[in-house]
Amino acid sequence: MSELVSPPSDAALPQDPGPDTQPSTSPVVPAQAGAVEPRTTGTTAGTVFAGRYRLTTRVGTDPAAGAEFWQAVDTVLRRDVAVTVLRRLGLDSAGADPGWSDRAEEMVSRALRSGSFEHRGCARLLDVLTPDAAALPNDVLGVAVTEWVPGRSLAEAVSAGLLRPLTAARALVPLAGAAEAAHVHGLVLGCDHPQRIRITPDGRAQVGFAMPRPETTPADDVRGLGAVLYALLTAQWPLSRSDAARAGLDSARRDATDVPVPPSTQRPGVPVELDTIAAGTLGPETATGHVHTAASVRALLDQVVEEDDRIALFPPVRDGVPAEPGDVWQEGGKRPAADPRRRRKLALGLVALGVAVVAVLGFVGSHVVSMFTTGNPAIVVPGPVANADPQPSGPQPAGVRPLDAEVYDKAGDGDNRDQASRVVDRDPNSAWRTADYKQQFPAFKPGIGVVVSFESAVQLADLTIDSPSAGTVVEIRSIPSVDAPIEQTTVIGSATLRADATQIALPNSQPVTHVLVWITKLSGPGGELNAQINEITFHRAGG
């Protein structure tokens, strides 16, 4: 029996040329002396797995795991996905697999166990392919498909210049939260590899690729959190030098004991708290002040962010980064350009304040005048007053505030699911919007919607949808739970939306805890079909 091969050392790893669309070579690392390379079909741009996942651009490699990272297209659902491909790296002199299949099997098994794990700091796992269940090339030992994280790679995020320290801290919070949650469930993320990390357009660090090395431990994730923070602060990677080179990052400077020097020595303005997090995660485990858990990293980051929010009214410490246009404090006395939406809100607030002041002054003035005037008391004639405003008879609908809202999408990955709560935040200037579709429902999927939840069962009289998407058709459905199948829902109302507020009566509504606003028809020109909901207001039935 052949002897198992240990993961290759950094010194033996080839340098990755970076993102490309060219065929990748079959052996990512050299095999042992005397090894015979197997006949392989390779993975190239255009390779299709399971008849649906077409590789487009290779964005990284992890040779120690025998893994390649690809951006790909799900040709069935027509969306970008991230694909981790496990490659067989060679056979030994006897023609046997020297352990790569066993490592891949363990990595695939871990990926399958993590299928139910979801967190905003980690791309959601969508599919896992094994050689037995899918027609994979003979040198591919497993494939994991996750959501594609839009934005930039870690190297791209720091290539344009230094980030502000507090921007880096805020970026790391969701990643630290994901690592904490994963460790509670007995999982690891593999955030100690720079090419697995992506930065979203709103500045959040996320793990974008699945299947970390089988020897990865929670302690490795903790070091990875410190390394990502270090890279965001200095544009240097403090762990593996070969990983840094493949990612396009400089390797961190080290002291005489081979420990990365503090970030504050590489740039100005780094708070001592962030220096402490970096040193505590990257230093020796036996050192005083070593940070051992992701929960500790997340707690320290929360404290830093909360303190920054508390002192936001004071000028920031100079950190060598130019002020951004939206910053309150500008250099040279320059003020940021006014946000039209903020100006509009301020104007409305001032008008409302002025009306309130006039009303109070009028009320006080009338009472003062009555104190100093005399005359006959007014004659009160019993009976109805002819010119009084008519009062509506019967119970009137009362507003009811929901707890939360979630995207309901059984046939997809939930369009802009992080924006769903905006439909019940009482802010008409915020909105949830679907993705753009090229085909009308139900050709692509039966529909999409948002589930609104209440604290307890409530009987509704009607609801009002504020939306600019005229022509969008919606059904109002009662739903027993937020994740119940559409077959278990009941239609209690429907309407075609106008380009403003659309009131939808619910005459047959029974007490409900969850309501599904189900979009069955999108609006817009061909190829750009979508729907937007700014706000949903609910009214309780009287009685």
VEXDREN-2710 file (C-alpha; in Angstrom, 1 decimal):
% VEXDREN-2710
k/r/px/py/pz
1/MET/0.0/0.0/0.0
2/SER/1.4/3.4/-0.9
3/GLU/2.1/5.9/1.8
4/LEU/-0.1/9.0/2.1
5/VAL/1.2/12.3/1.0
6/SER/1.2/15.3/3.3
7/PRO/0.1/18.7/2.1
8/PRO/2.8/20.4/0.2
9/SER/4.9/23.1/1.9
10/ASP/4.7/26.7/0.8
11/ALA/8.1/26.4/-0.8
12/ALA/7.0/23.7/-3.1
13/LEU/3.9/25.5/-4.3
14/PRO/3.9/27.2/-7.8
15/GLN/3.0/30.8/-8.0
16/ASP/-0.6/31.4/-9.1
17/PRO/-0.8/33.8/-12.0
18/GLY/-4.0/35.4/-10.5
19/PRO/-7.5/35.6/-12.1
20/ASP/-7.6/34.3/-15.6
21/THR/-9.9/32.6/-18.1
22/GLN/-7.2/30.2/-19.4
23/PRO/-7.0/26.5/-18.8
24/SER/-5.4/25.6/-15.5
25/THR/-2.7/23.0/-15.4
26/SER/-3.7/19.7/-14.0
27/PRO/-1.1/19.3/-11.2
28/VAL/-1.2/22.3/-9.0
29/VAL/1.8/21.0/-7.0
30/PRO/4.4/18.6/-8.2
31/ALA/3.9/14.9/-7.3
32/GLN/6.5/12.9/-5.4
33/ALA/9.6/11.8/-7.1
34/GLY/8.8/9.0/-9.5
35/ALA/5.1/9.8/-9.6
36/VAL/3.2/9.2/-12.8
37/GLU/0.8/11.9/-13.9
38/PRO/-2.7/10.6/-14.7
39/ARG/-4.5/11.3/-17.9
40/THR/-6.9/14.2/-17.0
41/THR/-9.4/16.3/-18.8
42/GLY/-8.6/19.4/-16.7
43/THR/-10.7/22.4/-15.7
44/THR/-10.8/25.3/-18.1
45/ALA/-13.0/28.3/-18.7
46/GLY/-16.1/26.7/-20.3
47/THR/-16.0/23.4/-18.5
48/VAL/-19.5/22.5/-17.4
49/PHE/-20.3/20.4/-14.2
50/ALA/-23.5/18.5/-13.8
51/GLY/-24.9/19.9/-16.9
52/ARG/-25.5/23.4/-15.4
53/TYR/-22.4/25.0/-13.8
54/ARG/-20.2/26.6/-16.5
55/LEU/-16.8/27.8/-15.3
56/THR/-15.9/31.3/-16.5
57/THR/-13.0/32.8/-14.5
58/ARG/-10.5/31.2/-12.2
59/VAL/-10.0/33.6/-9.3
60/GLY/-7.7/31.7/-7.0
61/THR/-6.1/28.4/-5.8
62/ASP/-5.4/26.7/-2.5
63/PRO/-2.7/24.1/-3.4
64/ALA/-2.6/22.8/0.1
65/ALA/-6.2/21.7/-0.3
66/GLY/-5.9/20.8/-4.0
67/ALA/-8.5/23.4/-4.6
68/GLU/-9.3/25.9/-7.4
69/PHE/-11.7/28.8/-6.9
70/TRP/-13.8/29.8/-9.9
71/GLN/-16.5/32.3/-10.8
72/ALA/-19.1/30.4/-12.8
73/VAL/-22.6/30.6/-14.2
74/ASP/-25.6/28.5/-13.2
75/THR/-27.1/28.0/-16.6
76/VAL/-30.4/26.7/-15.2
77/LEU/-31.1/29.7/-12.8
78/ARG/-29.0/32.1/-14.9
79/ARG/-27.0/33.5/-12.0
80/ASP/-23.4/33.8/-11.1
81/VAL/-22.1/31.3/-8.5
82/ALA/-18.8/30.5/-6.8
83/VAL/-17.3/27.1/-7.5
84/THR/-14.6/25.3/-5.4
85/VAL/-13.0/22.4/-7.4
86/LEU/-11.0/19.7/-5.7
87/ARG/-8.3/18.3/-8.1
88/ARG/-6.4/15.1/-8.0
89/LEU/-2.8/16.2/-7.9
90/GLY/-1.0/13.1/-9.0
91/LEU/-0.4/9.3/-8.6
92/ASP/2.5/7.6/-6.9
93/SER/5.0/5.3/-8.7
94/ALA/2.6/2.3/-8.2
95/GLY/-0.2/4.2/-10.0
96/ALA/-2.2/4.6/-6.8
97/ASP/-3.8/7.7/-5.4
98/PRO/-1.5/8.9/-2.6
99/GLY/-4.2/10.2/-0.3
100/TRP/-5.8/13.0/-2.3
101/SER/-9.0/11.1/-2.7
102/ASP/-9.2/10.6/1.1
103/ARG/-8.6/14.3/1.7
104/ALA/-11.2/15.3/-0.9
105/GLU/-13.7/12.8/0.6
106/GLU/-13.3/14.4/4.0
107/MET/-13.7/17.9/2.6
108/VAL/-16.8/17.0/0.7
109/SER/-18.2/15.3/3.8
110/ARG/-17.6/18.5/5.8
111/ALA/-19.3/20.5/3.1
112/LEU/-22.4/18.3/3.2
113/ARG/-22.6/18.7/7.0
114/SER/-22.5/22.5/6.6
115/GLY/-25.4/22.6/4.1
116/SER/-27.9/24.1/6.6
117/PHE/-25.5/26.8/7.9
118/GLU/-26.3/30.3/6.8
119/HIS/-24.8/33.7/8.0
120/ARG/-24.4/37.1/6.4
121/GLY/-20.6/36.7/6.8
122/CYS/-20.4/33.5/4.7
123/ALA/-21.6/32.7/1.2
124/ARG/-24.5/30.2/1.3
125/LEU/-23.8/26.6/0.1
126/LEU/-26.0/25.8/-2.9
127/ASP/-24.8/22.4/-4.2
128/VAL/-22.2/19.7/-3.6
129/LEU/-21.1/17.4/-6.5
130/THR/-19.3/14.1/-5.9
131/PRO/-17.7/11.8/-8.6
132/ASP/-20.3/9.1/-7.9
133/ALA/-23.3/11.4/-8.3
134/ALA/-22.2/13.7/-11.1
135/ALA/-20.3/13.3/-14.4
136/LEU/-17.1/15.0/-13.3
137/PRO/-13.7/15.0/-15.1
138/ASN/-11.6/12.1/-13.9
139/ASP/-9.2/14.4/-12.1
140/VAL/-11.9/16.2/-10.2
141/LEU/-12.6/14.7/-6.8
142/GLY/-15.4/17.1/-5.7
143/VAL/-17.2/20.4/-6.3
144/ALA/-18.9/22.8/-4.0
145/VAL/-21.2/25.6/-5.3
146/THR/-21.9/28.7/-3.3
147/GLU/-23.6/32.0/-3.8
148/TRP/-21.3/34.4/-5.7
149/VAL/-20.3/37.3/-3.5
150/PRO/-20.4/40.5/-5.6
151/GLY/-17.7/43.1/-5.0
152/ARG/-13.9/42.6/-4.9
153/SER/-11.3/40.2/-3.8
154/LEU/-9.3/41.0/-0.6
155/ALA/-6.3/42.1/-2.7
156/GLU/-8.5/44.3/-5.0
157/ALA/-10.1/46.0/-1.9
158/VAL/-6.8/47.3/-0.6
159/SER/-5.1/47.9/-4.0
160/ALA/-6.5/51.4/-4.4
161/GLY/-5.1/52.7/-1.1
162/LEU/-5.3/52.3/2.6
163/LEU/-8.7/51.8/4.3
164/ARG/-9.6/53.7/7.4
165/PRO/-9.0/51.6/10.5
166/LEU/-12.7/51.8/11.6
167/THR/-13.8/50.9/8.1
168/ALA/-11.6/47.8/8.3
169/ALA/-13.1/47.0/11.8
170/ARG/-16.6/47.3/10.5
171/ALA/-15.8/45.1/7.5
172/LEU/-14.6/42.3/9.7
173/VAL/-17.6/42.3/12.1
174/PRO/-19.8/40.0/9.9
175/LEU/-16.9/37.6/9.1
176/ALA/-16.1/37.3/12.8
177/GLY/-19.8/36.7/13.6
178/ALA/-19.9/34.0/10.9
179/ALA/-16.8/32.3/12.3
180/GLU/-18.3/32.4/15.8
181/ALA/-21.6/30.8/14.7
182/ALA/-19.8/28.2/12.6
183/HIS/-17.6/27.1/15.5
184/VAL/-20.7/26.8/17.7
185/HIS/-22.0/24.3/15.2
186/GLY/-18.8/22.4/15.0
187/LEU/-17.8/23.8/11.6
188/VAL/-14.9/25.8/10.2
189/LEU/-14.8/28.5/7.5
190/GLY/-11.2/28.5/6.2
191/CYS/-10.8/32.3/6.5
192/ASP/-7.0/31.9/6.9
193/HIS/-6.6/31.8/3.1
194/PRO/-6.8/35.3/1.4
195/GLN/-8.3/34.2/-1.8
196/ARG/-11.3/32.7/0.0
197/ILE/-12.3/36.2/1.2
198/ARG/-14.3/38.7/-0.7
199/ILE/-15.4/42.3/0.1
200/THR/-19.0/43.2/-0.8
201/PRO/-20.0/46.5/-2.4
202/ASP/-21.2/47.7/1.0
203/GLY/-17.9/46.9/2.7
204/ARG/-18.5/43.5/4.4
205/ALA/-15.9/40.8/4.5
206/GLN/-17.3/37.4/3.6
207/VAL/-16.0/33.9/3.0
208/GLY/-16.8/33.3/-0.7
209/PHE/-15.6/29.7/-1.3
210/ALA/-16.4/26.5/0.5
211/MET/-14.4/23.4/1.5
212/PRO/-11.4/24.5/3.6
213/ARG/-8.5/22.2/4.1
214/PRO/-9.4/19.1/6.3
215/GLU/-6.8/20.0/8.9
216/THR/-8.3/23.5/9.4
217/THR/-9.3/24.1/13.0
218/PRO/-11.2/26.9/14.8
219/ALA/-7.9/28.3/15.9
220/ASP/-6.9/28.6/12.2
221/ASP/-10.1/30.6/11.6
222/VAL/-9.2/32.9/14.5
223/ARG/-5.8/33.5/13.0
224/GLY/-7.5/34.1/9.7
225/LEU/-9.7/36.8/11.2
226/GLY/-6.6/38.6/12.5
227/ALA/-4.9/38.2/9.1
228/VAL/-7.9/39.7/7.2
229/LEU/-7.9/42.7/9.6
230/TYR/-4.1/43.0/9.2
231/ALA/-4.5/43.0/5.4
232/LEU/-7.3/45.6/5.4
233/LEU/-5.1/47.8/7.5
234/THR/-1.8/47.4/5.8
235/ALA/-2.4/45.6/2.4
236/GLN/0.0/42.9/3.7
237/TRP/-0.8/39.2/4.4
238/PRO/0.7/38.0/7.7
239/LEU/0.3/34.3/7.3
240/SER/1.6/32.1/4.5
241/ARG/4.0/33.9/2.2
242/SER/3.1/31.8/-0.8
243/ASP/-0.6/32.4/-0.2
244/ALA/0.2/36.1/-0.1
245/ALA/2.0/36.0/-3.4
246/ARG/-0.8/34.0/-5.1
247/ALA/-3.3/36.6/-3.9
248/GLY/-1.3/39.5/-5.1
249/LEU/-0.6/40.8/-1.6
250/ASP/2.7/41.7/0.0
251/SER/3.9/39.5/2.8
252/ALA/3.9/41.2/6.2
253/ARG/7.1/42.4/7.8
254/ARG/8.2/40.3/10.8
255/ASP/10.2/40.8/13.9
256/ALA/13.1/38.7/15.1
257/THR/10.8/36.0/16.4
258/ASP/9.1/35.7/13.0
259/VAL/5.9/37.3/14.4
260/PRO/4.2/40.0/12.2
261/VAL/5.0/43.5/13.4
262/PRO/1.9/45.5/14.7
263/PRO/-0.2/47.3/12.0
264/SER/0.4/50.6/13.8
265/THR/4.1/50.4/12.7
266/GLN/3.1/50.2/9.1
267/ARG/0.6/53.2/9.0
268/PRO/-0.6/56.0/11.2
269/GLY/-3.9/56.2/13.0
270/VAL/-4.4/52.5/14.0
271/PRO/-6.3/52.4/17.3
272/VAL/-4.6/50.4/20.1
273/GLU/-7.7/48.1/20.2
274/LEU/-7.1/47.0/16.6
275/ASP/-3.4/46.6/17.2
276/THR/-4.4/44.4/20.2
277/ILE/-6.7/42.2/18.1
278/ALA/-4.1/41.7/15.4
279/ALA/-1.3/40.9/17.9
280/GLY/-3.6/38.7/20.0
281/THR/-4.8/36.6/17.0
282/LEU/-1.5/36.3/15.1
283/GLY/1.0/35.9/18.0
284/PRO/2.0/32.7/19.7
285/GLU/-0.8/30.8/21.5
286/THR/1.2/30.8/24.7
287/ALA/1.7/34.6/24.6
288/THR/0.0/36.8/27.2
289/GLY/-3.1/38.4/25.7
290/HIS/-3.6/35.8/23.0
291/VAL/-7.1/35.8/21.5
292/HIS/-8.3/32.2/21.4
293/THR/-11.9/32.4/20.0
294/ALA/-13.9/34.0/17.2
295/ALA/-16.4/35.2/19.8
296/SER/-13.7/37.2/21.5
297/VAL/-12.7/38.8/18.2
298/ARG/-16.3/39.7/17.5
299/ALA/-16.8/41.2/21.0
300/LEU/-13.7/43.3/20.7
301/LEU/-14.7/44.6/17.3
302/ASP/-18.2/45.4/18.5
303/GLN/-16.6/47.5/21.3
304/VAL/-14.4/49.4/18.8
305/VAL/-17.4/50.1/16.5
306/GLU/-19.6/51.2/19.4
307/GLU/-17.0/53.6/20.7
308/ASP/-16.5/55.0/17.2
309/ASP/-20.2/55.7/17.0
310/ARG/-20.2/57.3/20.4
311/ILE/-17.5/59.8/19.5
312/ALA/-18.6/60.5/15.9
313/LEU/-19.2/64.1/16.7
314/PHE/-15.5/64.7/17.4
315/PRO/-12.9/65.1/14.6
316/PRO/-11.3/61.7/13.9
317/VAL/-7.6/61.0/14.5
318/ARG/-5.5/61.6/11.3
319/ASP/-4.9/58.2/9.8
320/GLY/-3.3/59.1/6.4
321/VAL/-6.5/58.4/4.5
322/PRO/-8.2/61.4/2.6
323/ALA/-11.7/62.3/3.7
324/GLU/-14.5/60.8/1.6
325/PRO/-17.2/63.0/0.1
326/GLY/-19.9/61.7/2.5
327/ASP/-17.8/62.2/5.7
328/VAL/-18.9/64.8/8.2
329/TRP/-15.4/66.0/8.9
330/GLN/-13.6/67.3/5.9
331/GLU/-10.1/68.6/5.4
332/GLY/-9.5/72.3/4.7
333/GLY/-13.0/73.3/5.9
334/LYS/-14.7/71.7/2.9
335/ARG/-18.2/70.4/3.6
336/PRO/-19.6/67.3/1.9
337/ALA/-22.2/67.7/-0.9
338/ALA/-25.7/67.7/0.5
339/ASP/-27.7/64.5/0.2
340/PRO/-31.0/65.5/-1.5
341/ARG/-32.9/62.9/0.5
342/ARG/-31.5/64.2/3.8
343/ARG/-32.2/67.7/2.8
344/ARG/-35.8/66.7/2.0
345/LYS/-36.2/65.0/5.3
346/LEU/-34.8/68.0/7.1
347/ALA/-37.1/70.4/5.3
348/LEU/-40.1/68.3/6.2
349/GLY/-39.1/68.1/9.8
350/LEU/-38.6/71.9/10.0
351/VAL/-42.1/72.5/8.4
352/ALA/-43.7/70.1/10.9
353/LEU/-41.9/71.8/13.8
354/GLY/-43.1/75.2/12.6
355/VAL/-46.7/74.0/12.3
356/ALA/-46.5/72.6/15.8
357/VAL/-45.1/75.8/17.3
358/VAL/-47.8/77.9/15.6
359/ALA/-50.5/75.6/17.0
360/VAL/-49.2/75.7/20.5
361/LEU/-48.9/79.5/20.5
362/GLY/-52.4/79.8/19.2
363/PHE/-53.8/77.5/21.9
364/VAL/-51.9/79.4/24.6
365/GLY/-53.0/82.8/23.2
366/SER/-56.6/81.9/23.1
367/HIS/-56.6/80.9/26.8
368/VAL/-54.7/84.0/27.8
369/VAL/-57.3/86.2/25.9
370/SER/-60.2/84.4/27.6
371/MET/-58.8/85.1/31.0
372/PHE/-59.0/88.9/30.4
373/THR/-62.3/89.2/28.6
374/THR/-65.8/89.3/30.1
375/GLY/-69.2/88.7/28.6
376/ASN/-72.2/86.6/28.7
377/PRO/-71.6/82.9/28.7
378/ALA/-72.2/81.0/25.5
379/ILE/-75.6/79.5/25.1
380/VAL/-75.3/75.8/24.5
381/VAL/-78.2/74.2/22.6
382/PRO/-78.5/70.5/22.9
383/GLY/-78.7/68.5/19.7
384/PRO/-76.6/67.9/16.7
385/VAL/-74.6/70.7/15.2
386/ALA/-75.5/71.3/11.5
387/ASN/-72.0/72.1/10.2
388/ALA/-70.1/69.5/12.3
389/ASP/-68.0/67.1/10.4
390/PRO/-69.9/63.8/10.0
391/GLN/-68.3/61.0/12.0
392/PRO/-68.0/57.6/10.3
393/SER/-70.2/55.0/11.9
394/GLY/-68.9/51.6/13.0
395/PRO/-65.4/50.5/14.0
396/GLN/-62.5/52.0/12.1
397/PRO/-59.3/50.2/11.0
398/ALA/-56.3/50.7/13.2
399/GLY/-52.6/50.6/12.2
400/VAL/-50.6/47.5/13.3
401/ARG/-46.8/47.4/13.1
402/PRO/-45.2/44.1/11.9
403/LEU/-42.1/42.6/13.6
404/ASP/-40.0/41.9/10.5
405/ALA/-40.1/40.9/6.8
406/GLU/-38.1/38.2/4.9
407/VAL/-37.8/37.4/1.2
408/TYR/-39.8/34.4/0.1
409/ASP/-38.2/32.7/-2.9
410/LYS/-38.5/28.9/-3.0
411/ALA/-37.1/28.8/-6.6
412/GLY/-34.0/31.0/-6.1
413/ASP/-31.6/32.5/-3.6
414/GLY/-33.8/35.4/-2.4
415/ASP/-33.3/38.6/-4.3
416/ASN/-31.6/41.2/-2.1
417/ARG/-32.7/39.3/1.0
418/ASP/-30.8/41.7/3.3
419/GLN/-33.1/44.6/2.2
420/ALA/-36.4/42.8/3.0
421/SER/-36.9/44.6/6.3
422/ARG/-37.1/47.9/4.5
423/VAL/-40.7/47.3/3.5
424/VAL/-41.8/47.6/7.1
425/ASP/-39.3/50.2/8.5
426/ARG/-41.7/53.1/8.1
427/ASP/-39.2/54.9/5.9
428/PRO/-40.7/55.5/2.4
429/ASN/-37.3/56.4/1.1
430/SER/-35.9/52.9/1.6
431/ALA/-37.1/50.0/-0.5
432/TRP/-36.7/46.3/-1.3
433/ARG/-36.3/45.5/-5.0
434/THR/-36.2/42.2/-6.9
435/ALA/-33.4/41.4/-9.3
436/ASP/-33.9/42.2/-13.0
437/TYR/-35.4/39.3/-15.0
438/LYS/-35.4/38.8/-18.7
439/GLN/-38.5/36.7/-18.7
440/GLN/-41.9/37.3/-17.1
441/PHE/-43.2/35.1/-14.3
442/PRO/-43.9/32.1/-14.3
443/ALA/-41.6/31.3/-17.2
444/PHE/-38.5/31.6/-15.1
445/LYS/-40.0/31.0/-11.6
446/PRO/-43.6/31.0/-10.3
447/GLY/-43.0/34.3/-8.4
448/ILE/-41.3/36.0/-5.5
449/GLY/-42.4/37.9/-2.5
450/VAL/-41.9/39.0/1.1
451/VAL/-43.3/37.4/4.2
452/VAL/-44.3/39.9/6.9
453/SER/-44.6/38.6/10.5
454/PHE/-46.5/40.0/13.4
455/GLU/-45.9/39.5/17.2
456/SER/-49.3/37.7/17.5
457/ALA/-52.3/36.7/15.4
458/VAL/-54.1/39.8/13.9
459/GLN/-57.2/40.1/11.8
460/LEU/-56.5/42.6/9.0
461/ALA/-58.9/45.0/7.2
462/ASP/-56.6/46.1/4.5
463/LEU/-53.0/46.9/3.6
464/THR/-51.4/49.6/1.5
465/ILE/-48.4/49.0/-0.7
466/ASP/-46.2/52.1/-1.6
467/SER/-44.4/51.2/-4.8
468/PRO/-43.2/52.9/-8.0
469/SER/-43.6/49.7/-10.0
470/ALA/-46.9/50.3/-11.8
471/GLY/-48.4/47.2/-13.5
472/THR/-46.9/44.8/-11.0
473/VAL/-49.5/42.2/-9.9
474/VAL/-49.5/40.9/-6.3
475/GLU/-51.5/38.4/-4.3
476/ILE/-51.9/38.7/-0.6
477/ARG/-51.8/35.3/1.0
478/SER/-52.0/34.0/4.5
479/ILE/-49.1/31.6/5.3
480/PRO/-48.7/29.4/8.3
481/SER/-44.9/30.0/8.7
482/VAL/-42.2/32.0/7.0
483/ASP/-40.9/28.9/5.2
484/ALA/-44.1/27.1/4.4
485/PRO/-44.5/25.9/0.7
486/ILE/-46.7/28.0/-1.5
487/GLU/-49.3/25.2/-1.6
488/GLN/-50.1/25.8/2.0
489/THR/-50.9/29.5/1.5
490/THR/-54.4/31.0/0.9
491/VAL/-55.1/34.0/-1.3
492/ILE/-57.0/36.7/0.7
493/GLY/-56.6/39.6/-1.7
494/SER/-54.9/40.7/-4.9
495/ALA/-54.3/43.9/-6.9
496/THR/-52.3/45.5/-9.8
497/LEU/-50.1/48.1/-8.3
498/ARG/-50.2/51.8/-9.2
499/ALA/-47.2/54.1/-9.3
500/ASP/-47.8/55.3/-5.8
501/ALA/-49.9/53.9/-3.0
502/THR/-52.2/51.0/-3.7
503/GLN/-54.8/50.0/-1.0
504/ILE/-55.8/46.3/-1.0
505/ALA/-59.0/45.3/0.9
506/LEU/-58.9/42.0/2.8
507/PRO/-62.6/41.4/3.4
508/ASN/-62.2/37.6/4.0
509/SER/-59.1/37.8/6.2
510/GLN/-58.9/35.5/9.2
511/PRO/-56.5/36.1/12.1
512/VAL/-52.9/35.6/10.8
513/THR/-49.4/35.8/12.2
514/HIS/-47.6/35.8/8.8
515/VAL/-48.7/37.4/5.5
516/LEU/-47.1/36.7/2.2
517/VAL/-47.1/39.5/-0.4
518/TRP/-46.6/37.3/-3.5
519/ILE/-45.5/39.0/-6.8
520/THR/-47.0/37.0/-9.8
521/LYS/-46.2/39.6/-12.5
522/LEU/-43.3/42.0/-12.8
523/SER/-43.2/45.3/-14.6
524/GLY/-40.8/47.2/-16.8
525/PRO/-39.5/47.0/-20.3
526/GLY/-38.5/43.6/-21.8
527/GLY/-35.2/42.3/-20.4
528/GLU/-35.4/44.6/-17.3
529/LEU/-38.5/43.2/-15.5
530/ASN/-38.5/43.9/-11.8
531/ALA/-40.6/45.1/-8.9
532/GLN/-39.9/47.5/-6.0
533/ILE/-41.8/47.9/-2.7
534/ASN/-41.0/50.9/-0.6
535/GLU/-43.4/50.3/2.3
536/ILE/-46.3/48.1/3.3
537/THR/-48.8/49.5/5.9
538/PHE/-51.3/47.2/7.6
539/HIS/-54.6/48.1/9.2
540/ARG/-56.3/46.0/11.8
541/ALA/-60.0/45.1/11.4
542/GLY/-62.3/47.1/13.8
543/GLY/-64.6/45.5/16.3
END
